[in-house]
Amino acid sequence: MSHLFLSHRYLIIFVLFIGCSLSAQNFKLQKDISKQCMQKMRLVSDKIVLAKNNFEMYIPSEIIIDPLQSTIITNVQKPNKQEKTITNFIIKEIKCKMNEDITSGTITYMVKNNNPKSVYPQNGFILKATSEGLTFLSSTDPADDTPVMPIMKFEIMK
């Protein structure tokens, strides 16, 4: 048994070294993102506004953003129906340009969609804060064709 350990000790040391350095990189990546962009948030909207022509559709929606779990969950009621669609997204990258009190700036979430039938973007979302309030929108649609969700309720979750 000790002979087996001696013959594989360099491999074991190499695997431990690589594993430690990779976990340190993940910790550094999350540490560099501002605190306000790493908070779990719940966003509620009652409509979607198309940026191109300001057409409004009554579509109740709830979005849970959990950067520490690398997930965004959208719970959207289908137009003129009681049926809701829940879609899970995996956050691949976060670009944080938001102030501490979440009143000005943007947080861009680059995502991977686990649901290929989803009508939502395959690449990302933007949470935008202005003096008029928060909005949640697709980061991949052309600017004039973007569906925008004005956020009527925002809460930091524990």
TINUFI-851123 format. One record per residue: x, y, z of N, C-alpha, C in turn; chain; residue number from 1. Coordinates in steps of 0.001 Angstrom, whole numbers, plus 500000, padded with zeros to 6 digits. Atoms other than C-alpha are relative to their C-alpha. Layout:
residues N
@n.X:X&n.Y:Y&n.Z:Z&ca.X:X&ca.Y:Y&ca.Z:Z&c.X:X&c.Y:Y&c.Z:Z&chain:A&resi:NUM
...
This chain:
residues 158
@n.X:500825&n.Y:498807&n.Z:500000&ca.X:500000&ca.Y:500000&ca.Z:500000&c.X:500868&c.Y:501255&c.Z:500000&chain:A&resi:1
@n.X:499125&n.Y:498830&n.Z:499960&ca.X:502807&ca.Y:502419&ca.Z:500863&c.X:500727&c.Y:500169&c.Z:498673&chain:A&resi:2
@n.X:499367&n.Y:499918&n.Z:501312&ca.X:504463&ca.Y:501561&ca.Z:497524&c.X:499072&c.Y:500711&c.Z:499002&chain:A&resi:3
@n.X:500981&n.Y:499355&n.Z:500867&ca.X:501252&ca.Y:502644&ca.Z:495748&c.X:499964&c.Y:501506&c.Z:500251&chain:A&resi:4
@n.X:500000&n.Y:498573&n.Z:499662&ca.X:501257&ca.Y:505962&ca.Z:497609&c.X:501265&c.Y:500681&c.Z:499490&chain:A&resi:5
@n.X:498732&n.Y:499413&n.Z:500431&ca.X:504946&ca.Y:506577&ca.Z:496831&c.X:500037&c.Y:500195&c.Z:498489&chain:A&resi:6
@n.X:499960&n.Y:499876&n.Z:501456&ca.X:504468&ca.Y:505958&ca.Z:493118&c.X:499031&c.Y:501059&c.Z:499472&chain:A&resi:7
@n.X:500982&n.Y:499010&n.Z:500447&ca.X:501501&ca.Y:508347&ca.Z:492907&c.X:500057&c.Y:501306&c.Z:500789&chain:A&resi:8
@n.X:499972&n.Y:498816&n.Z:499135&ca.X:502576&ca.Y:511010&ca.Z:495407&c.X:500111&c.Y:501295&c.Z:499202&chain:A&resi:9
@n.X:499861&n.Y:498778&n.Z:500788&ca.X:503603&ca.Y:513520&ca.Z:492717&c.X:498681&c.Y:500359&c.Z:499313&chain:A&resi:10
@n.X:501311&n.Y:499772&n.Z:500604&ca.X:500266&ca.Y:513097&ca.Z:490986&c.X:499026&c.Y:500568&c.Z:501031&chain:A&resi:11
@n.X:500878&n.Y:499516&n.Z:498929&ca.X:498430&ca.Y:513602&ca.Z:494298&c.X:500339&c.Y:501439&c.Z:500359&chain:A&resi:12
@n.X:499575&n.Y:498630&n.Z:499674&ca.X:500492&ca.Y:516718&ca.Z:495104&c.X:499583&c.Y:500956&c.Z:498887&chain:A&resi:13
@n.X:500383&n.Y:499162&n.Z:501129&ca.X:499839&ca.Y:518090&ca.Z:491602&c.X:498498&c.Y:500296&c.Z:500016&chain:A&resi:14
@n.X:501457&n.Y:499827&n.Z:499956&ca.X:496073&ca.Y:517530&ca.Z:491888&c.X:499605&c.Y:500926&c.Z:501147&chain:A&resi:15
@n.X:500289&n.Y:499112&n.Z:498865&ca.X:495985&ca.Y:519185&ca.Z:495327&c.X:500394&c.Y:501436&c.Z:499686&chain:A&resi:16
@n.X:499530&n.Y:498657&n.Z:500337&ca.X:498006&ca.Y:522146&ca.Z:494050&c.X:499055&c.Y:500680&c.Z:499010&chain:A&resi:17
@n.X:500920&n.Y:499443&n.Z:500999&ca.X:495751&ca.Y:522667&ca.Z:491006&c.X:498649&c.Y:500302&c.Z:500635&chain:A&resi:18
@n.X:501295&n.Y:499787&n.Z:499340&ca.X:492587&ca.Y:522280&ca.Z:493109&c.X:500016&c.Y:501215&c.Z:500901&chain:A&resi:19
@n.X:499899&n.Y:498833&n.Z:499107&ca.X:493766&ca.Y:524855&ca.Z:495667&c.X:500078&c.Y:501288&c.Z:499211&chain:A&resi:20
@n.X:499867&n.Y:498764&n.Z:500767&ca.X:494760&ca.Y:527394&ca.Z:493026&c.X:498708&c.Y:500338&c.Z:499269&chain:A&resi:21
@n.X:501273&n.Y:499726&n.Z:500663&ca.X:491448&ca.Y:527004&ca.Z:491138&c.X:498965&c.Y:500533&c.Z:500973&chain:A&resi:22
@n.X:500964&n.Y:499494&n.Z:499027&ca.X:489380&ca.Y:527494&ca.Z:494279&c.X:500385&c.Y:501396&c.Z:500452&chain:A&resi:23
@n.X:499562&n.Y:498648&n.Z:499646&ca.X:491474&ca.Y:530555&ca.Z:495143&c.X:499601&c.Y:500985&c.Z:498915&chain:A&resi:24
@n.X:500409&n.Y:499111&n.Z:501083&ca.X:490719&ca.Y:532030&ca.Z:491696&c.X:498512&c.Y:500300&c.Z:500080&chain:A&resi:25
@n.X:501440&n.Y:499773&n.Z:499877&ca.X:486957&ca.Y:531566&ca.Z:492174&c.X:499699&c.Y:500952&c.Z:501141&chain:A&resi:26
@n.X:500210&n.Y:499121&n.Z:498863&ca.X:487118&ca.Y:533251&ca.Z:495575&c.X:500405&c.Y:501425&c.Z:499644&chain:A&resi:27
@n.X:499531&n.Y:498670&n.Z:500387&ca.X:489113&ca.Y:536169&ca.Z:494136&c.X:499008&c.Y:500651&c.Z:499042&chain:A&resi:28
@n.X:500964&n.Y:499469&n.Z:500960&ca.X:486619&ca.Y:536582&ca.Z:491281&c.X:498782&c.Y:500560&c.Z:500720&chain:A&resi:29
@n.X:501160&n.Y:499527&n.Z:499267&ca.X:483681&ca.Y:536884&ca.Z:493690&c.X:500361&c.Y:501148&c.Z:500928&chain:A&resi:30
@n.X:499583&n.Y:498968&n.Z:499063&ca.X:485659&ca.Y:539045&ca.Z:496119&c.X:500138&c.Y:501354&c.Z:499302&chain:A&resi:31
@n.X:499799&n.Y:498760&n.Z:500732&ca.X:486404&ca.Y:541635&ca.Z:493405&c.X:498694&c.Y:500677&c.Z:499606&chain:A&resi:32
@n.X:501290&n.Y:499419&n.Z:500355&ca.X:482697&ca.Y:542186&ca.Z:492671&c.X:499441&c.Y:500714&c.Z:501229&chain:A&resi:33
@n.X:500521&n.Y:499197&n.Z:498894&ca.X:481138&ca.Y:544929&ca.Z:494816&c.X:498875&c.Y:499285&c.Z:500731&chain:A&resi:34
@n.X:500981&n.Y:500656&n.Z:499123&ca.X:478922&ca.Y:543858&ca.Z:497707&c.X:498575&c.Y:500119&c.Z:499464&chain:A&resi:35
@n.X:501371&n.Y:499797&n.Z:500463&ca.X:475757&ca.Y:545364&ca.Z:496209&c.X:499657&c.Y:499106&c.Z:498805&chain:A&resi:36
@n.X:500252&n.Y:500862&n.Z:501160&ca.X:476158&ca.Y:543182&ca.Z:493111&c.X:499990&c.Y:498521&c.Z:500365&chain:A&resi:37
@n.X:499964&n.Y:501393&n.Z:499553&ca.X:476538&ca.Y:539983&ca.Z:495150&c.X:498836&c.Y:499666&c.Z:500930&chain:A&resi:38
@n.X:501145&n.Y:500228&n.Z:499121&ca.X:473292&ca.Y:540359&ca.Z:497138&c.X:498895&c.Y:499231&c.Z:499268&chain:A&resi:39
@n.X:501161&n.Y:500700&n.Z:500549&ca.X:470343&ca.Y:538048&ca.Z:496606&c.X:498847&c.Y:500990&c.Z:499951&chain:A&resi:40
@n.X:501062&n.Y:499014&n.Z:500194&ca.X:467495&ca.Y:540159&ca.Z:495186&c.X:498741&c.Y:499356&c.Z:499440&chain:A&resi:41
@n.X:501305&n.Y:500386&n.Z:500551&ca.X:463813&ca.Y:539714&ca.Z:494456&c.X:499427&c.Y:501233&c.Z:499319&chain:A&resi:42
@n.X:500566&n.Y:498909&n.Z:500785&ca.X:462350&ca.Y:541912&ca.Z:491716&c.X:498596&c.Y:499602&c.Z:499561&chain:A&resi:43
@n.X:501379&n.Y:500262&n.Z:500415&ca.X:458628&ca.Y:542185&ca.Z:490964&c.X:499589&c.Y:501076&c.Z:499000&chain:A&resi:44
@n.X:500492&n.Y:499085&n.Z:501027&ca.X:457110&ca.Y:543736&ca.Z:487848&c.X:498593&c.Y:499573&c.Z:499599&chain:A&resi:45
@n.X:501353&n.Y:500339&n.Z:500440&ca.X:453556&ca.Y:543928&ca.Z:486561&c.X:499813&c.Y:500149&c.Z:498496&chain:A&resi:46
@n.X:500146&n.Y:499803&n.Z:501441&ca.X:454278&ca.Y:544723&ca.Z:482917&c.X:501351&c.Y:499930&c.Z:499303&chain:A&resi:47
@n.X:498826&n.Y:499916&n.Z:500860&ca.X:456730&ca.Y:544608&ca.Z:480047&c.X:499718&c.Y:501105&c.Z:498993&chain:A&resi:48
@n.X:500122&n.Y:498899&n.Z:500949&ca.X:457310&ca.Y:547687&ca.Z:477901&c.X:501003&c.Y:499755&c.Z:498877&chain:A&resi:49
@n.X:499093&n.Y:500158&n.Z:501131&ca.X:458749&ca.Y:547303&ca.Z:474405&c.X:500652&c.Y:501343&c.Z:499705&chain:A&resi:50
@n.X:499255&n.Y:498750&n.Z:500161&ca.X:461465&ca.Y:549927&ca.Z:473953&c.X:499748&c.Y:500654&c.Z:498645&chain:A&resi:51
@n.X:500155&n.Y:499485&n.Z:501361&ca.X:460815&ca.Y:550297&ca.Z:470224&c.X:498813&c.Y:500955&c.Z:499855&chain:A&resi:52
@n.X:501201&n.Y:499185&n.Z:500194&ca.X:457264&ca.Y:551679&ca.Z:470445&c.X:499253&c.Y:500297&c.Z:501301&chain:A&resi:53
@n.X:500601&n.Y:499794&n.Z:498671&ca.X:456533&ca.Y:551900&ca.Z:474221&c.X:498698&c.Y:499227&c.Z:500197&chain:A&resi:54
@n.X:501176&n.Y:500848&n.Z:499842&ca.X:453855&ca.Y:549217&ca.Z:473820&c.X:500113&c.Y:499255&c.Z:501324&chain:A&resi:55
@n.X:499999&n.Y:500645&n.Z:498688&ca.X:452913&ca.Y:547903&ca.Z:477282&c.X:499119&c.Y:498759&c.Z:499984&chain:A&resi:56
@n.X:500773&n.Y:501228&n.Z:499837&ca.X:451769&ca.Y:544374&ca.Z:478063&c.X:499957&c.Y:499672&c.Z:501485&chain:A&resi:57
@n.X:500151&n.Y:500386&n.Z:498604&ca.X:450380&ca.Y:543360&ca.Z:481445&c.X:500495&c.Y:498564&c.Z:500150&chain:A&resi:58
@n.X:499399&n.Y:501317&n.Z:499799&ca.X:452652&ca.Y:540462&ca.Z:482383&c.X:500650&c.Y:499983&c.Z:501380&chain:A&resi:59
@n.X:499406&n.Y:500079&n.Z:498659&ca.X:453178&ca.Y:539877&ca.Z:486126&c.X:501227&c.Y:499077&c.Z:499991&chain:A&resi:60
@n.X:498741&n.Y:500742&n.Z:500000&ca.X:456724&ca.Y:538690&ca.Z:486747&c.X:500707&c.Y:500135&c.Z:501332&chain:A&resi:61
@n.X:499133&n.Y:499966&n.Z:498822&ca.X:459031&ca.Y:537816&ca.Z:489605&c.X:501354&c.Y:499450&c.Z:499573&chain:A&resi:62
@n.X:498648&n.Y:500418&n.Z:500335&ca.X:462796&ca.Y:537554&ca.Z:489234&c.X:500789&c.Y:499880&c.Z:501293&chain:A&resi:63
@n.X:499124&n.Y:500212&n.Z:498847&ca.X:465094&ca.Y:536076&ca.Z:491875&c.X:501427&c.Y:499916&c.Z:499459&chain:A&resi:64
@n.X:498594&n.Y:499987&n.Z:500404&ca.X:468767&ca.Y:536938&ca.Z:491371&c.X:500823&c.Y:499586&c.Z:501208&chain:A&resi:65
@n.X:499174&n.Y:500506&n.Z:498900&ca.X:471161&ca.Y:534937&ca.Z:493544&c.X:501435&c.Y:499787&c.Z:499503&chain:A&resi:66
@n.X:498627&n.Y:500111&n.Z:500508&ca.X:474786&ca.Y:535672&ca.Z:492577&c.X:500855&c.Y:498973&c.Z:500734&chain:A&resi:67
@n.X:499187&n.Y:500964&n.Z:499255&ca.X:476228&ca.Y:533494&ca.Z:495350&c.X:499716&c.Y:498565&c.Z:499575&chain:A&resi:68
@n.X:500351&n.Y:501320&n.Z:500534&ca.X:474375&ca.Y:530476&ca.Z:493918&c.X:500119&c.Y:499969&c.Z:498474&chain:A&resi:69
@n.X:499849&n.Y:499852&n.Z:501457&ca.X:475026&ca.Y:531737&ca.Z:490342&c.X:498713&c.Y:499695&c.Z:499245&chain:A&resi:70
@n.X:501273&n.Y:500264&n.Z:500668&ca.X:471318&ca.Y:531650&ca.Z:489445&c.X:499139&c.Y:501255&c.Z:499862&chain:A&resi:71
@n.X:501102&n.Y:499052&n.Z:500181&ca.X:468575&ca.Y:533864&ca.Z:488073&c.X:498792&c.Y:499140&c.Z:499663&chain:A&resi:72
@n.X:501236&n.Y:500744&n.Z:500241&ca.X:465058&ca.Y:532437&ca.Z:488251&c.X:498926&c.Y:501006&c.Z:499615&chain:A&resi:73
@n.X:501089&n.Y:499134&n.Z:500433&ca.X:462310&ca.Y:534128&ca.Z:486255&c.X:498697&c.Y:499221&c.Z:500099&chain:A&resi:74
@n.X:501331&n.Y:500580&n.Z:499859&ca.X:458670&ca.Y:533410&ca.Z:487068&c.X:499046&c.Y:500987&c.Z:499328&chain:A&resi:75
@n.X:500750&n.Y:499056&n.Z:500833&ca.X:456584&ca.Y:535035&ca.Z:484338&c.X:498647&c.Y:499407&c.Z:499633&chain:A&resi:76
@n.X:501343&n.Y:500429&n.Z:500392&ca.X:452828&ca.Y:534803&ca.Z:483806&c.X:499831&c.Y:500252&c.Z:498514&chain:A&resi:77
@n.X:500216&n.Y:499840&n.Z:501436&ca.X:451912&ca.Y:534234&ca.Z:480181&c.X:498906&c.Y:501034&c.Z:499762&chain:A&resi:78
@n.X:501003&n.Y:498967&n.Z:500281&ca.X:449938&ca.Y:537106&ca.Z:478590&c.X:498589&c.Y:499424&c.Z:499889&chain:A&resi:79
@n.X:501417&n.Y:500366&n.Z:500017&ca.X:446166&ca.Y:536790&ca.Z:479162&c.X:499724&c.Y:498563&c.Z:500444&chain:A&resi:80
@n.X:500187&n.Y:501362&n.Z:499487&ca.X:446585&ca.Y:533429&ca.Z:480929&c.X:500413&c.Y:499960&c.Z:501458&chain:A&resi:81
@n.X:499604&n.Y:500195&n.Z:498606&ca.X:446948&ca.Y:532172&ca.Z:484484&c.X:501289&c.Y:499183&c.Z:500106&chain:A&resi:82
@n.X:498824&n.Y:500871&n.Z:500021&ca.X:449791&ca.Y:529857&ca.Z:483482&c.X:501289&c.Y:500813&c.Z:500144&chain:A&resi:83
@n.X:498718&n.Y:499329&n.Z:499799&ca.X:453285&ca.Y:530821&ca.Z:484651&c.X:501125&c.Y:499141&c.Z:499435&chain:A&resi:84
@n.X:498818&n.Y:500679&n.Z:500512&ca.X:456612&ca.Y:529964&ca.Z:483090&c.X:501172&c.Y:500317&c.Z:500915&chain:A&resi:85
@n.X:498826&n.Y:499825&n.Z:499146&ca.X:459584&ca.Y:529419&ca.Z:485389&c.X:501221&c.Y:499563&c.Z:499205&chain:A&resi:86
@n.X:498777&n.Y:500295&n.Z:500737&ca.X:463014&ca.Y:529574&ca.Z:483778&c.X:501199&c.Y:500233&c.Z:500903&chain:A&resi:87
@n.X:498765&n.Y:499886&n.Z:499220&ca.X:466374&ca.Y:528980&ca.Z:485452&c.X:501157&c.Y:500361&c.Z:499082&chain:A&resi:88
@n.X:498805&n.Y:499595&n.Z:500726&ca.X:469494&ca.Y:530723&ca.Z:484224&c.X:501199&c.Y:499828&c.Z:500915&chain:A&resi:89
@n.X:498759&n.Y:500113&n.Z:499241&ca.X:473059&ca.Y:530073&ca.Z:485332&c.X:500848&c.Y:501221&c.Z:499672&chain:A&resi:90
@n.X:499173&n.Y:498808&n.Z:500193&ca.X:475137&ca.Y:533215&ca.Z:485845&c.X:501426&c.Y:499561&c.Z:499698&chain:A&resi:91
@n.X:498623&n.Y:500306&n.Z:500379&ca.X:478457&ca.Y:532907&ca.Z:484004&c.X:500943&c.Y:501124&c.Z:500410&chain:A&resi:92
@n.X:499147&n.Y:498848&n.Z:499717&ca.X:479747&ca.Y:536425&ca.Z:484657&c.X:499134&c.Y:501162&c.Z:500467&chain:A&resi:93
@n.X:500689&n.Y:498804&n.Z:499515&ca.X:478739&ca.Y:539603&ca.Z:486513&c.X:500898&c.Y:501199&c.Z:499751&chain:A&resi:94
@n.X:499285&n.Y:498735&n.Z:500194&ca.X:479784&ca.Y:543097&ca.Z:485441&c.X:499279&c.Y:501039&c.Z:500841&chain:A&resi:95
@n.X:500634&n.Y:499121&n.Z:499017&ca.X:479101&ca.Y:545497&ca.Z:488297&c.X:500425&c.Y:501452&c.Z:499806&chain:A&resi:96
@n.X:499779&n.Y:498554&n.Z:500097&ca.X:478779&ca.Y:549231&ca.Z:487674&c.X:498871&c.Y:500710&c.Z:500739&chain:A&resi:97
@n.X:501130&n.Y:499505&n.Z:499211&ca.X:476195&ca.Y:549934&ca.Z:490394&c.X:500524&c.Y:500677&c.Z:501259&chain:A&resi:98
@n.X:499602&n.Y:499360&n.Z:498747&ca.X:476460&ca.Y:552364&ca.Z:493307&c.X:499498&c.Y:499181&c.Z:501188&chain:A&resi:99
@n.X:500282&n.Y:500817&n.Z:498811&ca.X:476154&ca.Y:551070&ca.Z:496884&c.X:498526&c.Y:499902&c.Z:500358&chain:A&resi:100
@n.X:501416&n.Y:500032&n.Z:499608&ca.X:472507&ca.Y:552026&ca.Z:497444&c.X:499066&c.Y:499589&c.Z:498850&chain:A&resi:101
@n.X:500737&n.Y:500535&n.Z:501152&ca.X:471408&ca.Y:550602&ca.Z:494062&c.X:498992&c.Y:501023&c.Z:499450&chain:A&resi:102
@n.X:500845&n.Y:498945&n.Z:500562&ca.X:470035&ca.Y:553910&ca.Z:492769&c.X:500552&c.Y:500540&c.Z:498685&chain:A&resi:103
@n.X:499390&n.Y:499516&n.Z:501231&ca.X:472403&ca.Y:554525&ca.Z:489859&c.X:501010&c.Y:498974&c.Z:499489&chain:A&resi:104
@n.X:499041&n.Y:500916&n.Z:500602&ca.X:474282&ca.Y:552267&ca.Z:487463&c.X:499343&c.Y:498757&c.Z:499432&chain:A&resi:105
@n.X:500485&n.Y:501248&n.Z:500588&ca.X:473980&ca.Y:548802&ca.Z:485976&c.X:500741&c.Y:498793&c.Z:500582&chain:A&resi:106
@n.X:499380&n.Y:501296&n.Z:499737&ca.X:474644&ca.Y:545184&ca.Z:486810&c.X:499652&c.Y:499138&c.Z:498791&chain:A&resi:107
@n.X:500209&n.Y:500865&n.Z:501154&ca.X:475100&ca.Y:542964&ca.Z:483764&c.X:500267&c.Y:498562&c.Z:500416&chain:A&resi:108
@n.X:499891&n.Y:501428&n.Z:499691&ca.X:474509&ca.Y:539245&ca.Z:484225&c.X:500092&c.Y:499236&c.Z:498683&chain:A&resi:109
@n.X:499860&n.Y:500864&n.Z:501168&ca.X:475902&ca.Y:537053&ca.Z:481453&c.X:499565&c.Y:498610&c.Z:500458&chain:A&resi:110
@n.X:500618&n.Y:501239&n.Z:499530&ca.X:473926&ca.Y:533820&ca.Z:481650&c.X:500047&c.Y:498893&c.Z:498958&chain:A&resi:111
@n.X:500208&n.Y:501183&n.Z:500829&ca.X:473517&ca.Y:530330&ca.Z:480288&c.X:498600&c.Y:499516&c.Z:500340&chain:A&resi:112
@n.X:501382&n.Y:500417&n.Z:499807&ca.X:469924&ca.Y:529216&ca.Z:479821&c.X:499910&c.Y:498484&c.Z:499935&chain:A&resi:113
@n.X:500186&n.Y:501453&n.Z:499993&ca.X:469047&ca.Y:525640&ca.Z:480788&c.X:498737&c.Y:499581&c.Z:499262&chain:A&resi:114
@n.X:501247&n.Y:500308&n.Z:500684&ca.X:465759&ca.Y:525875&ca.Z:478876&c.X:500091&c.Y:500483&c.Z:498551&chain:A&resi:115
@n.X:499836&n.Y:499576&n.Z:501394&ca.X:466298&ca.Y:525908&ca.Z:475081&c.X:498730&c.Y:500561&c.Z:499369&chain:A&resi:116
@n.X:501261&n.Y:499493&n.Z:500548&ca.X:462582&ca.Y:526710&ca.Z:474482&c.X:499659&c.Y:501396&c.Z:500518&chain:A&resi:117
@n.X:500279&n.Y:498704&n.Z:499391&ca.X:462792&ca.Y:529945&ca.Z:476468&c.X:500029&c.Y:501111&c.Z:498960&chain:A&resi:118
@n.X:500008&n.Y:498840&n.Z:500886&ca.X:461902&ca.Y:533183&ca.Z:474707&c.X:500919&c.Y:501090&c.Z:500528&chain:A&resi:119
@n.X:499079&n.Y:499024&n.Z:499424&ca.X:464311&ca.Y:535038&ca.Z:476973&c.X:501360&c.Y:499873&c.Z:499349&chain:A&resi:120
@n.X:498704&n.Y:499991&n.Z:500673&ca.X:467811&ca.Y:535903&ca.Z:475861&c.X:500860&c.Y:498810&c.Z:500412&chain:A&resi:121
@n.X:499086&n.Y:501098&n.Z:499719&ca.X:470398&ca.Y:533209&ca.Z:475652&c.X:501288&c.Y:500501&c.Z:500656&chain:A&resi:122
@n.X:498704&n.Y:499511&n.Z:499532&ca.X:473227&ca.Y:535503&ca.Z:476772&c.X:499990&c.Y:500863&c.Z:501245&chain:A&resi:123
@n.X:499902&n.Y:499181&n.Z:498806&ca.X:472277&ca.Y:537963&ca.Z:479480&c.X:498868&c.Y:500956&c.Z:500272&chain:A&resi:124
@n.X:500960&n.Y:499015&n.Z:499514&ca.X:470285&ca.Y:540509&ca.Z:481430&c.X:500747&c.Y:501195&c.Z:500576&chain:A&resi:125
@n.X:499461&n.Y:498803&n.Z:499351&ca.X:470864&ca.Y:544022&ca.Z:482739&c.X:498986&c.Y:500481&c.Z:501024&chain:A&resi:126
@n.X:500789&n.Y:499312&n.Z:498978&ca.X:469532&ca.Y:545439&ca.Z:485998&c.X:500510&c.Y:501431&c.Z:499993&chain:A&resi:127
@n.X:499600&n.Y:498601&n.Z:500171&ca.X:469554&ca.Y:549206&ca.Z:485489&c.X:499276&c.Y:500866&c.Z:501015&chain:A&resi:128
@n.X:500575&n.Y:499072&n.Z:499025&ca.X:469023&ca.Y:551874&ca.Z:488152&c.X:500202&c.Y:501429&c.Z:499509&chain:A&resi:129
@n.X:499951&n.Y:498580&n.Z:500354&ca.X:468169&ca.Y:555491&ca.Z:487305&c.X:499165&c.Y:500764&c.Z:501017&chain:A&resi:130
@n.X:500830&n.Y:499193&n.Z:499099&ca.X:466412&ca.Y:558359&ca.Z:489055&c.X:498523&c.Y:499624&c.Z:499881&chain:A&resi:131
@n.X:501388&n.Y:500424&n.Z:500211&ca.X:463158&ca.Y:556939&ca.Z:487616&c.X:499696&c.Y:498641&c.Z:500622&chain:A&resi:132
@n.X:500202&n.Y:501308&n.Z:499379&ca.X:463673&ca.Y:553540&ca.Z:489304&c.X:500834&c.Y:498914&c.Z:499353&chain:A&resi:133
@n.X:499283&n.Y:501165&n.Z:500525&ca.X:464893&ca.Y:550045&ca.Z:488483&c.X:499283&c.Y:499413&c.Z:498794&chain:A&resi:134
@n.X:500542&n.Y:500749&n.Z:501128&ca.X:464416&ca.Y:548208&ca.Z:485201&c.X:500864&c.Y:498760&c.Z:499794&chain:A&resi:135
@n.X:499318&n.Y:501257&n.Z:500290&ca.X:465348&ca.Y:544671&ca.Z:484167&c.X:499780&c.Y:499726&c.Z:498526&chain:A&resi:136
@n.X:500138&n.Y:500153&n.Z:501438&ca.X:466062&ca.Y:544058&ca.Z:480493&c.X:501012&c.Y:499020&c.Z:499433&chain:A&resi:137
@n.X:499107&n.Y:500907&n.Z:500710&ca.X:467725&ca.Y:541784&ca.Z:477985&c.X:501230&c.Y:500766&c.Z:499550&chain:A&resi:138
@n.X:498778&n.Y:499327&n.Z:500439&ca.X:471337&ca.Y:542618&ca.Z:477246&c.X:500403&c.Y:499582&c.Z:498597&chain:A&resi:139
@n.X:499600&n.Y:500518&n.Z:501306&ca.X:471382&ca.Y:540788&ca.Z:473929&c.X:499108&c.Y:500471&c.Z:498860&chain:A&resi:140
@n.X:500892&n.Y:499523&n.Z:501053&ca.X:468425&ca.Y:542250&ca.Z:472051&c.X:500481&c.Y:501353&c.Z:499487&chain:A&resi:141
@n.X:499671&n.Y:498659&n.Z:500492&ca.X:468942&ca.Y:545256&ca.Z:469781&c.X:499293&c.Y:501052&c.Z:500856&chain:A&resi:142
@n.X:500514&n.Y:498967&n.Z:499091&ca.X:468341&ca.Y:548488&ca.Z:471731&c.X:498559&c.Y:500398&c.Z:499696&chain:A&resi:143
@n.X:501358&n.Y:499566&n.Z:500331&ca.X:465162&ca.Y:549378&ca.Z:469825&c.X:498968&c.Y:498875&c.Z:500109&chain:A&resi:144
@n.X:500904&n.Y:501143&n.Z:499951&ca.X:463661&ca.Y:545883&ca.Z:470210&c.X:499965&c.Y:499351&c.Z:501389&chain:A&resi:145
@n.X:499840&n.Y:500582&n.Z:498672&ca.X:464334&ca.Y:545333&ca.Z:473912&c.X:498718&c.Y:500056&c.Z:500818&chain:A&resi:146
@n.X:501088&n.Y:499963&n.Z:499023&ca.X:461529&ca.Y:544277&ca.Z:476264&c.X:500568&c.Y:500423&c.Z:501354&chain:A&resi:147
@n.X:499519&n.Y:499439&n.Z:498735&ca.X:461966&ca.Y:546269&ca.Z:479486&c.X:498954&c.Y:499732&c.Z:501075&chain:A&resi:148
@n.X:500894&n.Y:500213&n.Z:498858&ca.X:460476&ca.Y:545296&ca.Z:482861&c.X:500250&c.Y:501108&c.Z:501016&chain:A&resi:149
@n.X:499855&n.Y:499030&n.Z:498912&ca.X:459942&ca.Y:548324&ca.Z:485112&c.X:499741&c.Y:499280&c.Z:501326&chain:A&resi:150
@n.X:500112&n.Y:500706&n.Z:498722&ca.X:460470&ca.Y:547053&ca.Z:488666&c.X:499159&c.Y:500829&c.Z:500960&chain:A&resi:151
@n.X:500866&n.Y:499280&n.Z:499069&ca.X:457643&ca.Y:548018&ca.Z:491021&c.X:500304&c.Y:499645&c.Z:501449&chain:A&resi:152
@n.X:499624&n.Y:500393&n.Z:498646&ca.X:458976&ca.Y:546115&ca.Z:494057&c.X:501378&c.Y:499360&c.Z:499946&chain:A&resi:153
@n.X:498623&n.Y:500482&n.Z:499946&ca.X:462598&ca.Y:545424&ca.Z:494976&c.X:500333&c.Y:499682&c.Z:501444&chain:A&resi:154
@n.X:499611&n.Y:500318&n.Z:498627&ca.X:463891&ca.Y:543608&ca.Z:498031&c.X:501291&c.Y:499198&c.Z:500013&chain:A&resi:155
@n.X:498790&n.Y:500774&n.Z:499750&ca.X:467228&ca.Y:542333&ca.Z:499289&c.X:499583&c.Y:498828&c.Z:500876&chain:A&resi:156
@n.X:500391&n.Y:501202&n.Z:499261&ca.X:466745&ca.Y:538751&ca.Z:500470&c.X:501168&c.Y:499513&c.Z:500848&chain:A&resi:157
@n.X:498966&n.Y:500555&n.Z:499106&ca.X:468620&ca.Y:537122&ca.Z:503308&c.X:500247&c.Y:498564&c.Z:499665&chain:A&resi:158
